[in-house]
C-alpha cells in the first residue's frame, strides 16, 4: 500500500506540473491529482520540493526505459536522429516536454530541484553517449570527438528544440533538418577509402594542433 501511494504521488506531481505549472504545484494540488490526503506528501517525501525532485527522477527513468531497446539498435548517426525525431514528437505529445520545461524553470528558484533535474537529463545523456561511442567507432572523426560532450550538446539541443517548437514549429523543423545534414556528412566521411580517410585524419590533427596552440 505504501509503495502504491508513493507512485500515486509521483504520478500526481508530474501531472500537476503539466496541467497547472510549477508555480501552482503544492501539496494540496498534488494530493488532489493523486487522490490521496495531502499529509501523505510530507509523510512519504518530507516536502513538496523533495517530492518534485523524486518525480523528476521517476519520470526520466520511465521514459528512458521505454526507449532503451531502440537506442541499443541504433547503428548510424542518421538512425540516431530519426529516433530523436520520434522521441521529439512522442514526448511533446505526452506532455513530458512541459514537465521538463517547468522543472528547468523551477530549478532556478528552487535549488533542491537542480540536482534531480540534472540527474534526469543525465539518464538521457548516458544513452546517447553509448550510441555515439558505438556509431563513431572506426570513423575518421572518432579520435577527435568527445562522445560525452557531444551527447550533452545533442541532449541540450533537443531540449531547446522541443521548447522552441512551441513558438516556431517551422524553425524547429529546419533545425532538425540541419542536424540530419550533418549526419549525412559524417556518413560520407565513413564511406571514403583508406587513403582519403587518412588525409581527413591528418587534416583534423593539424586543425586540433592549431587550436591547442591558441
Steps between C-alpha positions, in 0.01 A plus 500: 500500500782741592680443168173547314442832676850619413443424132166680507672805647781486242252472214283769659796736530592459133141544389458811714814660358372440145145618563555788742865598476759487773381830648165346595640163603446446873436217743127563458496496118728196481294309755181585308652371176619183677170448683662483845521709816750785470663400830639198313720733291698586813482150644659342192724781372546760773425800277349595165846575359623153597193345339559699179865396496401134540231538233757643258725196544203262492365651177840498328565137597166398353552690176857381444408138576229520234755584229803303623461218248461751218820677604680165507393424142636827353798444269543835320472870576208520258316232700575689823347818357202306367443367852547855627218620275274224631590583860442867432147437369396245764644679802341827399161337435517324838565823689845393614664802336277725708614321818865547408446867415326563831767316700783684324326829576426396858862399560600864457313597817478163679863381532397157627342426162823562308686175585196285427428678172863460398491132601190448286672657200811292572301180441427615144858620450643163607288319240599744225868478596495121471347526153752762385797297625366201307412671171813716486739211565730467200384830351765753382365744760485257794833595658409870480154465650413510869198268508397622846519866403319436172228306683446797733489737202241283323287460813511876560415566136197273513378657825530840337333382179211347688435832675572707187244305298228647720567847356646420156417152368650565155823631651530194725440269204771682307745452786429126505553486124839672545604236754409229251718669237794481743429130554504452123838672479639268770379197303671631185827517696452141617456386138833648388779259408801440731721760328235771515422416864869534591504839328193611698656384827824684421308818425299470820818441703654816355189693588497361855868588541440858389212537745723365777760770429252782553 
